[in-house]
């Protein structure tokens, strides 16, 4: 079961990179693509946490969630550049 969950976490991560790339290609705005990537990485971290319930996995999942929150606030607060 651990191997399946590890593979699923890898697939979710890859899907996140592809989806974030597509979101950026369509919108040309990092503020649209970054939340997509971070949501997928959060999902992959939680799947990985289900595969290996240890303090290290808990800390990694918490760090990904913290980075997601800080990045979301930073992107939302960043001044918009006119093009």
PEGIBEL-V276257 format. One record per pair of residues at least 4 apart in sequence whose C-alpha atoms are under 8 Angstrom apart, sorted by the first residue. I is the first residue (numbers start at 0). GAP is how many residues later the second one is. Records with the same first field share a line. If there is no record, write none. Layout:
I: GAP, GAP
This chain:
0: 4, 50
1: 4, 49, 50
2: 4, 48
3: 4
4: 4, 42, 43, 45, 46
5: 4, 41, 42, 45
6: 4
7: 4, 36, 39
8: 4, 34, 35, 36, 38, 39
9: 4, 34
10: 4
11: 4, 28, 29, 31, 32
12: 4, 27, 28, 31
13: 4
14: 4, 25
15: 4, 20, 21, 22, 23, 24, 25
16: 4, 20
17: 4
18: 4, 17, 18
19: 4, 13, 14, 16, 17
20: 4, 12
21: 4, 11
22: 4, 5, 9, 10, 13
23: 4, 5, 6, 8, 9
26: 5
28: 4
29: 4
30: 4, 44, 45
31: 4
32: 4
33: 4, 38
34: 4, 33, 37
35: 4
36: 4
37: 4, 26, 30
38: 4, 29
39: 4
40: 4, 23
41: 4, 19, 22, 23, 26
42: 4
43: 4
44: 4, 15, 16, 19
45: 4, 15
46: 4
47: 4, 9
48: 4, 5, 8, 9, 12
51: 5
52: 4, 5
53: 4
54: 4
55: 4
56: 4
57: 4
58: 4
59: 4
60: 4
61: 4
62: 4
63: 4
64: 4
65: 4
66: 4
67: 4
68: 4
69: 4
70: 4
71: 4
72: 4
73: 4
